Amino acid sequence: MAQEANSKNVIERIRDRIPVSTKTSYGLGTALDMWGFWLYPGVAFAVFNIYLGVDPWLVGLALTLIRIYDAISDPITGWISDNFRSKFGRRRPFILVAGVLAGLCLPTLFLVSPSWASHTFLGLSAIFWYMMGSSLVYIPIMAMYTVPYNSLGAEMTPDYEERTSVMTYKGSMQKIFEVANFYALRFTNLSWFLLPGTVVGKNTLLGIQVYTCILGTLMAIFSITIFFRVKERYYEKVVVKIKERISLKASLYETLKCKPFRVIMGYGATFTLSTSMVGSLGYYATVYYVCGGSTISGDNWNFWMGVAFMIGGFFGAPLLGQVARATQKKTAVMVAAVIGILGYGGSWFLYTPAIPWLQTIASGTMGLAAAGLWMLHGSIGADVIDYDELTMGIRREGSFTACGSYVLKLGNSMGGFVAGLILGWSGFNAAIGAQSPNTIFWIRSMLACIPIVGLLVVIFIISKLDLTKQKCEEIRTELEHRRGKV
């Protein structure tokens, strides 16, 4: 009995709970990630290909090059943030300044003129070059926000279970803000932007310009809220005591030497690559198969699919969090992957013009799987950083966040490029409206098959992870014995 009581006291001593208001405030930051990074590729084909007439392979190429450039900027940002010292910490100043700037500059990504479509430079559309130039300026600003922001999440608690709770709040709120990405094209259906009697039917460009002004304002407000409501727990007790600066080499090479980190990067990159390949194809399948080529009807359904994706994700993160607490985190990843296989495979049957609303079931299932996979990715990532601190003697959240982001964005960039190639290869032509049966077949086939292969690989990779709950608790105990509690 005495031994059981002592065991309970130890468990009680190491529990660490974060106030709901703090976790909610941190979750607001996912809006900047969703709108600053993922709104652009989500509407790029609709704006630049369908409305402005830029070749789909050029749009795909631009998105690929943008993501590669984005990936390169992240390790540098992580290195700067890890070595930064101020009275406000090493993450929060970047979140404040870069977050406000990112919100104010978001509309500039779409400040193009339709007349540019007829102009070329070096044989390529002038609009393509604007996509590249505007992103060249905007991407480093977003990197200065997202790397410190995601690093801060790994520093909020040392508790194995509470890390899953933090990432559950983050993942659920992310799904709420992601609805704004799906609503973007429906916003352009408002009467202010309609163009009756034209092939495109509406001024998609103007609608997106207005919409990004609204979202940009919210981004600035949210970054200010995070700065004042979320603190850096490790900064005073751990970080400031370390005088040695982290080298840029450590931000890349030594980070990749960490075996558990390579495992979670492998599963994250595989999921990102396989789903980003077909992310845009879902929109094309809705517009040109389910809705027969009507962009207005397709954009309306795209919004409702976004709502379904959000609902699935909103419940998916806490549901798979419960699975992780009842079993192990890697088991929950496998369960999420199986759910994803059902969702993407089911798209072949659920995307149908006979019953359009069935596609929302597929979207909701995809959202449930995606939210769970990314929530667990962040939770396991915090455990990996503890493992690295025990091994290396320093905390390098920025390095791990940046290096992980580098790998994931490379996968996303390659996926975006492949999506453009698939559209071109399938014979897609935005000028003709309704597409040929052969084009529709390949769009639907790739949408269903590619993610299934990727998710099967995810299951295989995560099976190699050996950071169990017991091992993580042992690591925490050893770290607190070495440098005290935070």
C-alpha positions as CSV (number, residue, x, y, z in Angstrom):
1,M,0.0,0.0,0.0
2,A,2.8,2.4,0.9
3,Q,4.5,1.6,-2.3
4,E,1.3,2.3,-4.3
5,A,0.8,5.6,-2.5
6,N,4.4,6.6,-3.2
7,S,3.9,5.8,-6.9
8,K,0.7,7.9,-7.0
9,N,2.6,10.8,-5.5
10,V,5.3,10.6,-8.1
11,I,2.7,10.6,-10.9
12,E,0.9,13.6,-9.3
13,R,4.2,15.4,-8.8
14,I,5.1,15.2,-12.5
15,R,1.7,16.2,-13.9
16,D,1.7,19.6,-15.6
17,R,-1.5,21.2,-16.8
18,I,-1.7,24.4,-18.9
19,P,-4.7,26.7,-18.6
20,V,-7.3,26.4,-21.4
21,S,-7.0,30.1,-22.1
22,T,-3.3,29.7,-22.8
23,K,-3.8,26.7,-25.1
24,T,-6.5,28.6,-26.9
25,S,-4.4,31.7,-27.3
26,Y,-1.6,29.5,-28.7
27,G,-4.1,27.9,-31.1
28,L,-4.9,31.3,-32.6
29,G,-1.5,31.2,-34.3
30,T,-2.6,28.4,-36.6
31,A,-4.7,31.0,-38.5
32,L,-1.5,32.7,-39.7
33,D,0.0,29.4,-40.8
34,M,-3.2,28.4,-42.6
35,W,-3.8,31.8,-44.3
36,G,-0.2,32.9,-44.8
37,F,1.1,29.7,-46.3
38,W,-1.7,27.5,-47.4
39,L,-4.4,29.9,-48.7
40,Y,-2.1,30.8,-51.6
41,P,-1.6,27.3,-53.1
42,G,-5.2,26.5,-52.3
43,V,-6.5,29.2,-54.7
44,A,-3.6,29.6,-57.0
45,F,-4.9,27.3,-59.8
46,A,-8.4,28.9,-59.6
47,V,-7.0,32.5,-59.7
48,F,-4.0,32.2,-62.0
49,N,-5.0,29.2,-64.2
50,I,-8.8,29.2,-64.5
51,Y,-9.4,33.0,-64.2
52,L,-6.2,34.6,-65.6
53,G,-5.4,31.8,-68.1
54,V,-1.8,30.9,-67.0
55,D,-0.8,27.4,-68.1
56,P,-1.4,24.9,-65.2
57,W,2.1,23.5,-65.5
58,L,3.5,27.1,-65.0
59,V,1.3,27.6,-61.9
60,G,2.5,24.2,-60.6
61,L,6.1,25.2,-61.3
62,A,5.7,28.5,-59.5
63,L,4.2,26.8,-56.4
64,T,7.1,24.3,-56.4
65,L,9.8,26.9,-56.7
66,I,8.1,29.0,-54.0
67,R,8.0,26.0,-51.6
68,I,11.6,25.1,-52.2
69,Y,12.6,28.7,-51.5
70,D,10.4,28.6,-48.4
71,A,12.1,25.4,-47.3
72,I,15.6,26.9,-47.6
73,S,14.6,30.0,-45.5
74,D,13.3,27.9,-42.6
75,P,16.7,26.4,-41.3
76,I,18.2,29.9,-41.3
77,T,15.2,31.3,-39.3
78,G,15.4,28.4,-36.8
79,W,19.1,29.0,-36.3
80,I,18.5,32.7,-35.7
81,S,15.6,32.1,-33.3
82,D,17.5,29.5,-31.2
83,N,20.4,31.9,-30.7
84,F,18.3,35.0,-30.1
85,R,18.2,36.5,-26.6
86,S,15.9,39.3,-25.4
87,K,13.9,40.3,-22.3
88,F,10.8,39.0,-24.2
89,G,12.4,35.6,-25.0
90,R,13.7,34.1,-28.2
91,R,10.3,33.3,-29.9
92,R,7.7,35.9,-29.0
93,P,9.4,38.9,-30.5
94,F,9.5,37.2,-33.9
95,I,5.9,36.1,-33.5
96,L,4.8,39.7,-32.9
97,V,6.8,41.6,-35.5
98,A,6.7,39.0,-38.3
99,G,3.0,38.1,-37.6
100,V,1.9,41.7,-38.0
101,L,3.9,42.2,-41.2
102,A,2.7,38.9,-42.7
103,G,-0.9,40.0,-42.1
104,L,-0.4,43.4,-43.7
105,C,1.5,42.0,-46.7
106,L,-0.9,39.1,-47.5
107,P,-2.9,41.0,-50.2
108,T,0.2,41.8,-52.1
109,L,0.5,38.2,-53.3
110,F,-2.5,38.9,-55.6
111,L,-1.8,42.4,-56.8
112,V,-1.6,41.4,-60.4
113,S,-3.5,42.8,-63.5
114,P,-5.4,40.6,-65.9
115,S,-3.7,42.5,-68.7
116,W,-0.4,40.9,-67.7
117,A,-1.6,37.6,-69.0
118,S,-0.8,38.6,-72.6
119,H,2.8,39.7,-71.7
120,T,5.8,37.4,-71.4
121,F,9.4,37.7,-70.1
122,L,12.0,35.1,-71.1
123,G,9.2,33.2,-72.8
124,L,7.1,32.8,-69.6
125,S,4.0,34.7,-68.5
126,A,4.5,38.0,-66.7
127,I,2.1,36.7,-64.1
128,F,4.4,33.7,-63.4
129,W,7.2,36.1,-62.7
130,Y,5.0,38.2,-60.3
131,M,4.1,35.0,-58.4
132,M,7.8,34.4,-58.0
133,G,8.8,37.9,-57.1
134,S,6.0,38.6,-54.6
135,S,6.7,35.3,-52.8
136,L,10.4,36.0,-52.7
137,V,9.6,38.9,-50.4
138,Y,6.7,37.4,-48.5
139,I,8.1,33.9,-47.7
140,P,10.9,35.1,-45.3
141,I,8.4,37.1,-43.4
142,M,6.2,34.1,-42.8
143,A,9.2,31.9,-42.0
144,M,10.2,34.4,-39.3
145,Y,6.7,33.8,-37.8
146,T,6.1,30.1,-38.2
147,V,9.4,28.7,-37.1
148,P,9.4,30.5,-33.7
149,Y,5.7,29.9,-33.4
150,N,5.9,26.1,-33.8
151,S,9.0,26.0,-31.7
152,L,7.1,27.7,-28.9
153,G,4.6,24.8,-28.9
154,A,7.3,22.3,-28.0
155,E,8.3,24.5,-25.1
156,M,4.9,24.9,-23.4
157,T,5.0,21.8,-21.2
158,P,7.4,19.0,-20.2
159,D,4.5,16.6,-19.7
160,Y,4.0,13.7,-22.1
161,E,0.2,13.7,-22.0
162,E,-0.2,17.5,-21.9
163,R,1.8,17.9,-25.0
164,T,-0.9,15.9,-26.8
165,S,-3.5,18.2,-25.2
166,V,-1.7,21.3,-26.5
167,M,-1.4,19.9,-30.0
168,T,-5.1,18.8,-29.8
169,Y,-6.2,22.4,-29.2
170,K,-3.8,23.6,-31.9
171,G,-5.1,21.0,-34.4
172,S,-8.8,21.6,-33.7
173,M,-8.4,25.3,-34.0
174,Q,-6.4,24.9,-37.1
175,K,-9.4,23.1,-38.7
176,I,-11.6,26.0,-37.8
177,F,-9.4,28.5,-39.5
178,E,-8.9,26.3,-42.4
179,V,-12.5,26.8,-43.3
180,A,-11.5,30.3,-44.4
181,N,-9.3,28.7,-47.1
182,F,-12.2,26.7,-48.4
183,Y,-14.5,29.7,-48.2
184,A,-12.1,31.9,-50.2
185,L,-13.5,31.0,-53.6
186,R,-17.1,31.0,-52.4
187,F,-16.5,34.6,-51.2
188,T,-15.7,35.4,-54.9
189,N,-19.2,34.3,-55.8
190,L,-20.7,37.3,-54.0
191,S,-22.7,39.6,-56.3
192,W,-20.0,42.3,-56.2
193,F,-17.7,40.0,-58.2
194,L,-20.0,38.3,-60.7
195,L,-19.4,38.8,-64.4
196,P,-22.6,37.5,-66.2
197,G,-22.2,36.3,-69.7
198,T,-18.5,35.4,-69.4
199,V,-16.9,31.9,-69.4
200,V,-15.4,32.4,-65.9
201,G,-18.6,33.9,-64.6
202,K,-16.9,36.1,-61.9
203,N,-13.9,38.3,-61.1
204,T,-12.1,35.8,-59.0
205,L,-9.0,38.0,-58.7
206,L,-10.8,41.0,-57.2
207,G,-12.7,38.8,-54.8
208,I,-9.4,37.2,-53.5
209,Q,-7.8,40.7,-53.2
210,V,-10.7,41.9,-50.9
211,Y,-10.7,38.6,-49.0
212,T,-7.0,38.6,-48.2
213,C,-7.3,42.2,-46.8
214,I,-9.8,40.8,-44.3
215,L,-7.7,37.8,-43.3
216,G,-4.6,39.9,-43.1
217,T,-6.1,42.1,-40.5
218,L,-7.1,39.1,-38.4
219,M,-3.6,37.7,-38.7
220,A,-2.1,40.9,-37.2
221,I,-4.6,40.8,-34.3
222,F,-3.9,37.1,-33.5
223,S,-0.1,37.6,-33.5
224,I,-0.4,40.4,-30.9
225,T,-2.6,38.2,-28.8
226,I,-0.1,35.4,-28.7
227,F,2.7,37.7,-27.8
228,F,0.9,38.8,-24.6
229,R,-0.8,35.6,-23.6
230,V,1.7,32.8,-24.2
231,K,5.0,32.6,-22.3
232,E,8.3,30.8,-22.9
233,R,8.7,28.4,-20.0
234,Y,12.1,27.1,-20.8
235,Y,13.7,30.4,-21.5
236,E,14.7,31.7,-18.0
237,K,15.5,28.3,-16.4
238,V,17.3,26.6,-19.3
239,V,18.0,28.7,-22.4
240,V,19.6,31.8,-20.8
241,K,22.0,29.6,-18.9
242,I,23.5,28.2,-22.1
243,K,26.2,30.6,-23.3
244,E,27.3,28.5,-26.3
245,R,25.7,29.5,-29.5
246,I,24.2,26.8,-31.8
247,S,25.9,26.6,-35.1
248,L,24.1,26.6,-38.4
249,K,25.6,23.1,-39.0
250,A,23.8,21.9,-35.9
251,S,20.5,23.3,-37.3
252,L,20.7,20.9,-40.2
253,Y,23.3,18.0,-40.1
254,E,23.3,17.2,-36.4
255,T,19.5,17.6,-36.2
256,L,19.1,15.0,-39.0
257,K,21.4,12.6,-37.1
258,C,18.6,12.2,-34.4
259,K,17.0,8.8,-35.3
260,P,13.5,9.5,-33.8
261,F,13.4,12.8,-35.6
262,R,14.2,11.1,-38.9
263,V,11.3,8.7,-38.2
264,I,8.7,11.5,-37.7
265,M,10.1,13.5,-40.6
266,G,9.8,10.4,-42.8
267,Y,6.1,9.9,-41.9
268,G,5.4,13.7,-42.2
269,A,7.1,14.1,-45.5
270,T,5.5,11.0,-47.0
271,F,2.0,12.1,-46.0
272,T,2.7,15.6,-47.2
273,L,4.0,14.5,-50.6
274,S,1.3,12.0,-51.3
275,T,-1.6,14.3,-50.3
276,S,-0.2,17.5,-51.8
277,M,0.1,15.8,-55.2
278,V,-3.7,15.5,-55.3
279,G,-4.7,18.5,-53.1
280,S,-5.6,20.6,-56.1
281,L,-7.1,17.6,-58.0
282,G,-9.9,17.4,-55.4
283,Y,-11.0,20.9,-56.5
284,Y,-10.9,20.0,-60.2
285,A,-12.8,16.8,-59.5
286,T,-15.5,18.8,-57.8
287,V,-15.8,21.5,-60.4
288,Y,-15.4,19.5,-63.6
289,Y,-16.8,16.1,-62.7
290,V,-19.4,16.6,-59.9
291,C,-20.5,20.0,-61.1
292,G,-20.0,19.6,-64.9
293,G,-17.6,22.5,-65.3
294,S,-19.5,25.2,-63.4
295,T,-16.9,27.1,-61.3
296,I,-19.7,28.9,-59.3
297,S,-21.4,25.7,-58.3
298,G,-18.0,24.0,-57.8
299,D,-16.8,26.8,-55.5
300,N,-20.0,26.5,-53.4
301,W,-19.5,22.8,-53.0
302,N,-15.8,23.4,-52.3
303,F,-16.8,25.5,-49.3
304,W,-19.1,22.8,-47.9
305,M,-16.4,20.3,-48.3
306,G,-14.2,22.6,-46.4
307,V,-16.8,22.7,-43.6
308,A,-16.9,18.9,-43.6
309,F,-13.1,18.8,-43.6
310,M,-13.1,21.2,-40.6
311,I,-15.7,19.2,-38.7
312,G,-13.8,16.0,-39.3
313,G,-10.6,17.6,-38.2
314,F,-12.2,19.3,-35.2
315,F,-13.2,16.0,-33.8
316,G,-10.3,14.0,-35.2
317,A,-7.6,15.7,-33.1
318,P,-9.3,15.0,-29.7
319,L,-10.5,11.5,-30.8
320,L,-7.0,10.4,-31.9
321,G,-5.6,12.1,-28.8
322,Q,-7.7,9.7,-26.8
323,V,-6.4,6.8,-28.8
324,A,-2.8,8.0,-28.1
325,R,-3.5,8.2,-24.4
326,A,-5.1,4.8,-24.3
327,T,-2.3,3.1,-26.3
328,Q,0.8,4.8,-27.7
329,K,1.2,7.8,-29.9
330,K,2.6,5.7,-32.8
331,T,-0.5,3.4,-32.6
332,A,-2.7,6.5,-32.9
333,V,-0.7,7.5,-36.0
334,M,-1.5,4.1,-37.6
335,V,-5.2,4.4,-36.8
336,A,-5.2,7.9,-38.4
337,A,-3.5,6.6,-41.5
338,V,-6.1,3.8,-41.9
339,I,-8.9,6.4,-41.6
340,G,-7.1,8.4,-44.3
341,I,-7.0,5.4,-46.6
342,L,-10.7,5.0,-46.3
343,G,-11.3,8.7,-47.0
344,Y,-9.1,9.0,-50.1
345,G,-10.0,5.6,-51.4
346,G,-13.7,6.4,-50.9
347,S,-13.4,9.5,-53.1
348,W,-13.7,7.4,-56.2
349,F,-17.3,6.4,-55.1
350,L,-18.3,9.5,-53.2
351,Y,-17.4,12.1,-55.8
352,T,-20.4,11.7,-58.0
353,P,-22.7,14.1,-59.9
354,A,-25.7,12.0,-59.1
355,I,-25.5,12.8,-55.3
356,P,-23.0,15.8,-54.9
357,W,-23.3,16.0,-51.1
358,L,-21.6,12.5,-50.8
359,Q,-18.2,14.1,-51.5
360,T,-18.5,15.9,-48.1
361,I,-18.2,12.5,-46.4
362,A,-14.9,11.9,-48.1
363,S,-13.7,15.3,-47.2
364,G,-14.7,14.9,-43.6
365,T,-12.9,11.6,-43.3
366,M,-9.8,13.2,-44.9
367,G,-10.0,16.0,-42.4
368,L,-10.2,13.6,-39.4
369,A,-7.2,11.7,-40.6
370,A,-5.1,14.8,-41.4
371,A,-5.8,16.6,-38.1
372,G,-4.9,13.5,-36.1
373,L,-1.7,12.9,-38.1
374,W,-0.5,16.5,-37.7
375,M,-1.5,16.7,-34.0
376,L,0.5,13.6,-33.2
377,H,3.4,14.8,-35.3
378,G,3.7,17.9,-33.1
379,S,3.2,15.9,-29.9
380,I,5.8,13.3,-30.8
381,G,8.1,16.2,-32.0
382,A,8.2,17.6,-28.5
383,D,9.2,14.2,-27.1
384,V,12.0,14.1,-29.7
385,I,13.3,17.4,-28.5
386,D,13.6,16.1,-25.0
387,Y,15.4,13.0,-26.3
388,D,17.8,15.3,-28.1
389,E,18.4,17.5,-25.0
390,L,19.3,14.4,-23.0
391,T,21.8,13.4,-25.7
392,M,23.2,16.8,-26.7
393,G,22.8,18.8,-23.6
394,I,21.0,21.8,-25.3
395,R,17.5,22.6,-26.4
396,R,17.1,23.2,-30.1
397,E,13.4,23.6,-30.8
398,G,14.0,26.1,-33.5
399,S,16.5,23.8,-35.3
400,F,14.1,20.9,-35.2
401,T,11.1,22.9,-36.2
402,A,13.0,24.5,-39.1
403,C,14.6,21.3,-40.3
404,G,11.3,19.5,-40.1
405,S,9.6,22.3,-42.0
406,Y,12.4,22.1,-44.6
407,V,11.7,18.5,-45.3
408,L,7.9,18.8,-45.3
409,K,7.9,21.8,-47.6
410,L,10.1,20.1,-50.0
411,G,7.6,17.3,-50.1
412,N,4.8,19.8,-50.5
413,S,6.6,21.6,-53.3
414,M,7.2,18.5,-55.3
415,G,3.6,17.5,-54.8
416,G,2.3,20.8,-56.1
417,F,4.5,20.5,-59.2
418,V,3.3,16.9,-59.8
419,A,-0.3,18.1,-59.5
420,G,0.3,20.6,-62.3
421,L,1.9,17.9,-64.4
422,I,-1.0,15.6,-63.9
423,L,-3.5,18.2,-65.0
424,G,-1.4,19.0,-68.1
425,W,-0.9,15.3,-68.9
426,S,-4.6,14.5,-68.5
427,G,-5.4,17.0,-71.2
428,F,-7.1,19.6,-68.9
429,N,-8.0,22.8,-70.7
430,A,-9.6,25.6,-68.6
431,A,-10.8,27.4,-71.8
432,I,-13.4,24.7,-72.8
433,G,-15.3,24.3,-69.5
434,A,-16.5,20.7,-69.4
435,Q,-13.6,18.3,-69.7
436,S,-13.2,15.0,-71.7
437,P,-14.0,11.7,-70.0
438,N,-10.4,10.7,-70.2
439,T,-9.3,13.8,-68.4
440,I,-11.9,13.3,-65.7
441,F,-10.8,9.6,-65.3
442,W,-7.2,10.5,-64.6
443,I,-8.0,13.3,-62.2
444,R,-10.3,11.0,-60.2
445,S,-7.8,8.0,-60.3
446,M,-4.9,10.0,-59.1
447,L,-7.0,11.6,-56.3
448,A,-7.9,8.2,-55.0
449,C,-4.7,6.1,-55.5
450,I,-1.7,8.3,-54.7
451,P,-2.6,9.1,-51.1
452,I,-3.4,5.4,-50.3
453,V,0.2,4.4,-51.3
454,G,1.6,7.3,-49.2
455,L,-0.4,6.4,-46.1
456,L,0.7,2.7,-46.3
457,V,4.3,4.0,-46.3
458,V,3.4,6.2,-43.3
459,I,2.3,3.1,-41.3
460,F,5.5,1.3,-42.1
461,I,7.7,4.3,-41.1
462,I,6.0,5.1,-37.8
463,S,6.3,1.4,-36.8
464,K,10.0,2.1,-36.3
465,L,9.5,4.7,-33.6
466,D,10.8,3.6,-30.2
467,L,9.8,6.6,-28.0
468,T,7.2,4.9,-25.8
469,K,5.4,6.7,-23.0
470,Q,7.6,4.9,-20.4
471,K,10.8,5.9,-22.2
472,C,9.7,9.6,-22.5
473,E,8.8,9.7,-18.7
474,E,12.3,8.3,-18.0
475,I,13.9,11.0,-20.2
476,R,11.9,13.7,-18.4
477,T,12.9,12.4,-15.0
478,E,16.6,12.4,-16.0
479,L,16.4,15.9,-17.5
480,E,14.7,17.3,-14.3
481,H,17.4,15.7,-12.2
482,R,20.1,17.3,-14.4
483,R,18.8,20.9,-14.8
484,G,15.7,21.1,-12.5
485,K,12.0,21.5,-13.4
486,V,10.6,24.1,-15.7
